[in-house]
Amino acid sequence: MNSIRVVSLMAVIAGVLAAHAAEPADSLKLIPPWTAVTAKSSKAGVEVGVWGRTQKFNSALPSSIVTAAGEILAAPIRLVGQVSGKPIEWKRGGSFLFSTDKNAAVVSGWQAGDDLIVDTTTRIEFDGVMRVDLVVLPQRKVSPKVERLWLEVPLKRSRASLYHYWPGSWGGAKNSGALPEAGLTLAFKPFVWLGWEDGGLGWFTESDKGWQPQDPKQPIEVVVSGDQTVLRLHLLDSPPPRLPVTYTLGFQATPVKPWAKNFHEWRVWHGGAYGIESTPLKADTKKLDYGETYLAGKDSASHKPNTKKTILDRAAELGVKTIVFHEHWTPYQNYPVTSQEAELKKLVTACHRRGIKLLPYYGYEFSSLAPEWGEMSDEVLVKTTAGGYTGGYYRGPDQRDYIVCYNSRWRDILLHGIERSLVRYGYDGVYLDGTTEPWACANEKHGCGYRGTNGVLHATYPIFAVRRLMHGLAAAIHPCGGLVNPHQSTCCVTPTLGYADSYWDGEQFEGGQLSTNVIQQLPLAAFRAEFMGRNYGVPAEFLVYERPPQWTFDHALAFTMLHDVRVRPGGGTAALEKMAPIWNVMTRFGVSRAEWHPYWETHPLATAATDTVKTSLYLAGKAKPRRALLVVSNLSLKDEPSASLSLDLKRLGLRETGLKAKDALTGQTLSLQAGRLTLPLPPMRMRMVWIE
């Protein structure tokens, strides 16, 4: 790297620190697609509105949360427990609107009894994040003994059928799924989400500082009882050393923003590399399962190699609209400057000429080869409680890359480096690897970690700092029409993920776990909770590590397409050749403007003769007769080579006579008689059926 570029980034460091020295921690500014915060006070309390959601307060904690057009709470969020041998009794309380503008509203609340006072400051930001700073203190002339204090969040059971928490475990989907009848008991988790396919409520905190659970391995419970599902947090199961005690926690109802209807047209391919705009495509005939032959790199008339066609040309022909360029675009991992500036600008220009966006890689690491390593590595890296670094990914040129903490000054240095890089190189957004994850950190040099009463160091999770980074990226990239596209696995922490345009999930199965009994390893409910995105308001794509013949791209499509989720092609062009026809069908049908009806609807429009066959569908056309595009998947692991469906033609709005069905990918005519559709369908395969 030449000295001019290094000095350029070092200058950013000084500028960032100076510009942000006086910036308050609560200064996130309103950005699209969210709308301005609204707030009003009345005798009944305070009501704060953000896009798609309403929060009400008449005491210290929220009494009502409306999302997805319905109330999610079964009762007000509450503090319960025991003080000096008696159940805590709150005799009075209230709230008032302290301040409000388009970015946020601040609500002050309190509740009190004979022994205790609870004061809260709740900041509701435009994206629906509610940060609650809660202090518990004694009444005047009283020395209460707080023997138990639990925070309980009572949810309507009908709105809490699914769960997700983070951190999860690699190799499976245990941190997501259908909520068991027996509920859940969890070790400390900084993020827990409970909800259903269309919405829910996330709770989060950065640390367990001040928590004293009776069982340190089970400080969090989810209790299912009657028509309620209660999230219970064991803040205190024994008297604290002293009062007052303070807790900072948060809530965010989901979905967090409007659903991006055009996400089907982003057409992302992981295939970026220097030279793809000039490298001839090798002749490669691919015969796909759909019965179509693609003659990649051959002239359609002569079938001779076409040396003028490049890899980038073929990607454009197949409909790619977005290309991800992994970490080797820059010699330093997760760095906003490259030593191959001319090559990058050439690639950007070539992509733009073909109507393609280019997203370079950024991530969660700090390189030992980076010029800033010597100055700040010990200050900005994630540290364990024992003082060690985490990560240590190896890449060329020879370097080791350790996890960096975005609660450090590297957050703003990187953010403003990316802002300058966007202008300098002209690319169209960022692909983020693990960047949305608030990694556990105990590096006291930048404010992470805390010391317990015994002096022992504990890790914290910098959710608010990562949130600030993600907000800054969205604010910089979206006005230019670019995309913020993170990859994460097991981590749908919505306060950070909500600023992404879409996410890519599934690397936790890289060990081939899905090659044996995929339904057991990844139950459909777990897919709906973590890998679908509609419950969060952020579209998703799925990452596939093939283990043929047991687990392939085609097997994954049978799973994902039922959930309006595509498998993202990567590597060479083979997966791209397979995905392109599906993209094209969805575009021709107009799924971005169509109604979507998933297989789990209470009154489905299409029902199969067996439970192992599932159908989700898109309906297009405002006036009758309409047209339908069905995704029919055979999820049986046995040899059941066909599927039979009954269609409710009247409710679908389809004509009852003259109706035709065809395979949308091959054009094959399918049997459709009197609303009954029959089609060949091998196990763990899907077919797209066009009916009109």
BELWO-V808765 format. One record per residue. N is the residue number from 0. RES is the residue in one letter. OMEGA is omega in whole degrees, -180 to 180 (none if undefined). Layout:
BEGIN
N,RES,OMEGA + N,RES,OMEGA
END
This chain:
BEGIN
0,M,-179 + 1,N,-172 + 2,S,-179 + 3,I,-178 + 4,R,180 + 5,V,178 + 6,V,180 + 7,S,-179 + 8,L,179 + 9,M,177 + 10,A,177 + 11,V,-178 + 12,I,-179 + 13,A,-179 + 14,G,180 + 15,V,-177 + 16,L,180 + 17,A,-175 + 18,A,-173 + 19,H,-178 + 20,A,-176 + 21,A,-177 + 22,E,-179 + 23,P,-176 + 24,A,-175 + 25,D,-170 + 26,S,176 + 27,L,-176 + 28,K,178 + 29,L,175 + 30,I,176 + 31,P,8 + 32,P,-178 + 33,W,180 + 34,T,-176 + 35,A,176 + 36,V,173 + 37,T,-180 + 38,A,177 + 39,K,179 + 40,S,175 + 41,S,178 + 42,K,-179 + 43,A,-180 + 44,G,-176 + 45,V,176 + 46,E,-179 + 47,V,180 + 48,G,171 + 49,V,-179 + 50,W,172 + 51,G,-174 + 52,R,176 + 53,T,177 + 54,Q,179 + 55,K,-180 + 56,F,169 + 57,N,177 + 58,S,-173 + 59,A,-173 + 60,L,-178 + 61,P,178 + 62,S,-179 + 63,S,173 + 64,I,179 + 65,V,176 + 66,T,-177 + 67,A,175 + 68,A,179 + 69,G,176 + 70,E,180 + 71,I,-180 + 72,L,173 + 73,A,179 + 74,A,179 + 75,P,172 + 76,I,-168 + 77,R,168 + 78,L,179 + 79,V,178 + 80,G,-176 + 81,Q,178 + 82,V,178 + 83,S,175 + 84,G,-178 + 85,K,174 + 86,P,178 + 87,I,178 + 88,E,177 + 89,W,-174 + 90,K,-179 + 91,R,179 + 92,G,-180 + 93,G,179 + 94,S,174 + 95,F,180 + 96,L,-178 + 97,F,180 + 98,S,178 + 99,T,169 + 100,D,-175 + 101,K,-177 + 102,N,-173 + 103,A,172 + 104,A,178 + 105,V,-179 + 106,V,174 + 107,S,-178 + 108,G,178 + 109,W,169 + 110,Q,-172 + 111,A,172 + 112,G,-179 + 113,D,-173 + 114,D,-169 + 115,L,169 + 116,I,172 + 117,V,175 + 118,D,179 + 119,T,167 + 120,T,-178 + 121,T,177 + 122,R,180 + 123,I,-177 + 124,E,-171 + 125,F,179 + 126,D,175 + 127,G,176 + 128,V,176 + 129,M,175 + 130,R,-178 + 131,V,170 + 132,D,-170 + 133,L,179 + 134,V,178 + 135,V,-175 + 136,L,-176 + 137,P,171 + 138,Q,178 + 139,R,173 + 140,K,180 + 141,V,175 + 142,S,-174 + 143,P,175 + 144,K,-178 + 145,V,-176 + 146,E,178 + 147,R,175 + 148,L,180 + 149,W,169 + 150,L,-179 + 151,E,178 + 152,V,-179 + 153,P,179 + 154,L,172 + 155,K,-176 + 156,R,180 + 157,S,-180 + 158,R,-179 + 159,A,-179 + 160,S,-179 + 161,L,177 + 162,Y,171 + 163,H,174 + 164,Y,179 + 165,W,2 + 166,P,176 + 167,G,-179 + 168,S,180 + 169,W,176 + 170,G,-180 + 171,G,-179 + 172,A,-176 + 173,K,-178 + 174,N,179 + 175,S,175 + 176,G,176 + 177,A,-179 + 178,L,-180 + 179,P,176 + 180,E,-180 + 181,A,-180 + 182,G,-178 + 183,L,165 + 184,T,-171 + 185,L,164 + 186,A,-179 + 187,F,175 + 188,K,180 + 189,P,180 + 190,F,175 + 191,V,177 + 192,W,173 + 193,L,-179 + 194,G,179 + 195,W,-171 + 196,E,-176 + 197,D,-178 + 198,G,180 + 199,G,-179 + 200,L,175 + 201,G,171 + 202,W,180 + 203,F,173 + 204,T,-179 + 205,E,-179 + 206,S,175 + 207,D,178 + 208,K,-180 + 209,G,177 + 210,W,175 + 211,Q,179 + 212,P,177 + 213,Q,177 + 214,D,-178 + 215,P,180 + 216,K,-177 + 217,Q,180 + 218,P,-178 + 219,I,177 + 220,E,165 + 221,V,-173 + 222,V,178 + 223,V,-178 + 224,S,179 + 225,G,-179 + 226,D,-179 + 227,Q,168 + 228,T,-172 + 229,V,169 + 230,L,-176 + 231,R,-180 + 232,L,-178 + 233,H,179 + 234,L,180 + 235,L,169 + 236,D,177 + 237,S,-176 + 238,P,177 + 239,P,179 + 240,P,-179 + 241,R,169 + 242,L,5 + 243,P,169 + 244,V,-176 + 245,T,177 + 246,Y,173 + 247,T,-178 + 248,L,-178 + 249,G,174 + 250,F,171 + 251,Q,176 + 252,A,179 + 253,T,5 + 254,P,-172 + 255,V,-178 + 256,K,-180 + 257,P,179 + 258,W,-179 + 259,A,-174 + 260,K,-177 + 261,N,-175 + 262,F,177 + 263,H,-175 + 264,E,178 + 265,W,170 + 266,R,-173 + 267,V,176 + 268,W,175 + 269,H,-178 + 270,G,-177 + 271,G,176 + 272,A,175 + 273,Y,176 + 274,G,-179 + 275,I,179 + 276,E,-179 + 277,S,-179 + 278,T,180 + 279,P,178 + 280,L,178 + 281,K,176 + 282,A,-174 + 283,D,180 + 284,T,-179 + 285,K,173 + 286,K,-174 + 287,L,178 + 288,D,-175 + 289,Y,176 + 290,G,-180 + 291,E,178 + 292,T,178 + 293,Y,-179 + 294,L,-175 + 295,A,175 + 296,G,178 + 297,K,175 + 298,D,-173 + 299,S,-178 + 300,A,-174 + 301,S,-176 + 302,H,176 + 303,K,178 + 304,P,180 + 305,N,-175 + 306,T,179 + 307,K,-178 + 308,K,-179 + 309,T,176 + 310,I,-180 + 311,L,176 + 312,D,-178 + 313,R,177 + 314,A,179 + 315,A,178 + 316,E,-178 + 317,L,173 + 318,G,178 + 319,V,178 + 320,K,-178 + 321,T,178 + 322,I,175 + 323,V,178 + 324,F,-174 + 325,H,-162 + 326,E,-174 + 327,H,172 + 328,W,178 + 329,T,-178 + 330,P,180 + 331,Y,180 + 332,Q,173 + 333,N,-174 + 334,Y,-173 + 335,P,-178 + 336,V,179 + 337,T,174 + 338,S,180 + 339,Q,-174 + 340,E,-178 + 341,A,-180 + 342,E,-180 + 343,L,179 + 344,K,178 + 345,K,179 + 346,L,178 + 347,V,180 + 348,T,-180 + 349,A,177 + 350,C,-178 + 351,H,179 + 352,R,-179 + 353,R,179 + 354,G,-176 + 355,I,173 + 356,K,176 + 357,L,179 + 358,L,175 + 359,P,-176 + 360,Y,163 + 361,Y,-174 + 362,G,-169 + 363,Y,-172 + 364,E,179 + 365,F,-170 + 366,S,175 + 367,S,179 + 368,L,-178 + 369,A,-180 + 370,P,-176 + 371,E,-175 + 372,W,-176 + 373,G,-177 + 374,E,-167 + 375,M,-174 + 376,S,-177 + 377,D,-179 + 378,E,-169 + 379,V,-178 + 380,L,170 + 381,V,175 + 382,K,172 + 383,T,178 + 384,T,177 + 385,A,177 + 386,G,-179 + 387,G,175 + 388,Y,179 + 389,T,-177 + 390,G,-178 + 391,G,178 + 392,Y,178 + 393,Y,173 + 394,R,176 + 395,G,-9 + 396,P,-169 + 397,D,179 + 398,Q,171 + 399,R,-173 + 400,D,-175 + 401,Y,-176 + 402,I,179 + 403,V,180 + 404,C,-180 + 405,Y,166 + 406,N,179 + 407,S,-180 + 408,R,178 + 409,W,178 + 410,R,-176 + 411,D,176 + 412,I,179 + 413,L,-178 + 414,L,-178 + 415,H,171 + 416,G,177 + 417,I,178 + 418,E,179 + 419,R,-179 + 420,S,177 + 421,L,-180 + 422,V,-175 + 423,R,-173 + 424,Y,174 + 425,G,179 + 426,Y,-160 + 427,D,-179 + 428,G,-176 + 429,V,166 + 430,Y,-173 + 431,L,-180 + 432,D,177 + 433,G,-173 + 434,T,-179 + 435,T,-175 + 436,E,178 + 437,P,-172 + 438,W,177 + 439,A,-175 + 440,C,178 + 441,A,-180 + 442,N,-177 + 443,E,-178 + 444,K,176 + 445,H,171 + 446,G,176 + 447,C,-180 + 448,G,174 + 449,Y,178 + 450,R,176 + 451,G,-178 + 452,T,178 + 453,N,179 + 454,G,-179 + 455,V,-179 + 456,L,177 + 457,H,178 + 458,A,173 + 459,T,-176 + 460,Y,-170 + 461,P,-177 + 462,I,-176 + 463,F,179 + 464,A,178 + 465,V,176 + 466,R,179 + 467,R,177 + 468,L,-177 + 469,M,176 + 470,H,-180 + 471,G,178 + 472,L,179 + 473,A,-179 + 474,A,-179 + 475,A,-170 + 476,I,-175 + 477,H,178 + 478,P,179 + 479,C,-178 + 480,G,-178 + 481,G,-176 + 482,L,171 + 483,V,-168 + 484,N,-179 + 485,P,166 + 486,H,174 + 487,Q,175 + 488,S,-178 + 489,T,-169 + 490,C,174 + 491,C,178 + 492,V,-169 + 493,T,177 + 494,P,176 + 495,T,-177 + 496,L,-175 + 497,G,180 + 498,Y,178 + 499,A,175 + 500,D,175 + 501,S,178 + 502,Y,-177 + 503,W,-171 + 504,D,174 + 505,G,-178 + 506,E,179 + 507,Q,179 + 508,F,-176 + 509,E,-179 + 510,G,179 + 511,G,-178 + 512,Q,-176 + 513,L,179 + 514,S,176 + 515,T,176 + 516,N,-175 + 517,V,-178 + 518,I,179 + 519,Q,-178 + 520,Q,-179 + 521,L,179 + 522,P,-179 + 523,L,179 + 524,A,177 + 525,A,177 + 526,F,-179 + 527,R,-178 + 528,A,-173 + 529,E,-165 + 530,F,-174 + 531,M,175 + 532,G,-178 + 533,R,179 + 534,N,179 + 535,Y,-176 + 536,G,-179 + 537,V,-180 + 538,P,-176 + 539,A,168 + 540,E,-174 + 541,F,179 + 542,L,-176 + 543,V,167 + 544,Y,-174 + 545,E,171 + 546,R,-175 + 547,P,4 + 548,P,-174 + 549,Q,-177 + 550,W,-176 + 551,T,176 + 552,F,-179 + 553,D,176 + 554,H,-179 + 555,A,179 + 556,L,178 + 557,A,180 + 558,F,-168 + 559,T,-173 + 560,M,175 + 561,L,-175 + 562,H,-177 + 563,D,-180 + 564,V,178 + 565,R,170 + 566,V,-178 + 567,R,178 + 568,P,179 + 569,G,179 + 570,G,179 + 571,G,-175 + 572,T,-176 + 573,A,179 + 574,A,178 + 575,L,177 + 576,E,-179 + 577,K,-176 + 578,M,-175 + 579,A,179 + 580,P,178 + 581,I,175 + 582,W,-174 + 583,N,178 + 584,V,-177 + 585,M,177 + 586,T,-179 + 587,R,180 + 588,F,-179 + 589,G,-176 + 590,V,-180 + 591,S,-180 + 592,R,-174 + 593,A,170 + 594,E,177 + 595,W,-180 + 596,H,-176 + 597,P,-175 + 598,Y,-176 + 599,W,178 + 600,E,-178 + 601,T,178 + 602,H,-174 + 603,P,179 + 604,L,177 + 605,A,-179 + 606,T,-179 + 607,A,-179 + 608,A,180 + 609,T,-179 + 610,D,-177 + 611,T,176 + 612,V,-180 + 613,K,-179 + 614,T,167 + 615,S,-175 + 616,L,174 + 617,Y,177 + 618,L,-178 + 619,A,-180 + 620,G,-179 + 621,K,-179 + 622,A,176 + 623,K,0 + 624,P,-180 + 625,R,175 + 626,R,-176 + 627,A,172 + 628,L,-177 + 629,L,166 + 630,V,-178 + 631,V,-177 + 632,S,174 + 633,N,-176 + 634,L,177 + 635,S,174 + 636,L,179 + 637,K,-177 + 638,D,174 + 639,E,-164 + 640,P,-179 + 641,S,179 + 642,A,177 + 643,S,-177 + 644,L,171 + 645,S,-178 + 646,L,175 + 647,D,-172 + 648,L,-178 + 649,K,-180 + 650,R,176 + 651,L,-177 + 652,G,179 + 653,L,177 + 654,R,-177 + 655,E,176 + 656,T,178 + 657,G,-178 + 658,L,-179 + 659,K,178 + 660,A,177 + 661,K,173 + 662,D,-173 + 663,A,-178 + 664,L,-177 + 665,T,-176 + 666,G,-178 + 667,Q,177 + 668,T,-178 + 669,L,-177 + 670,S,177 + 671,L,-178 + 672,Q,177 + 673,A,177 + 674,G,178 + 675,R,-179 + 676,L,177 + 677,T,-178 + 678,L,173 + 679,P,-178 + 680,L,-179 + 681,P,178 + 682,P,179 + 683,M,174 + 684,R,175 + 685,M,171 + 686,R,176 + 687,M,-174 + 688,V,180 + 689,W,-178 + 690,I,172 + 691,E,none
END
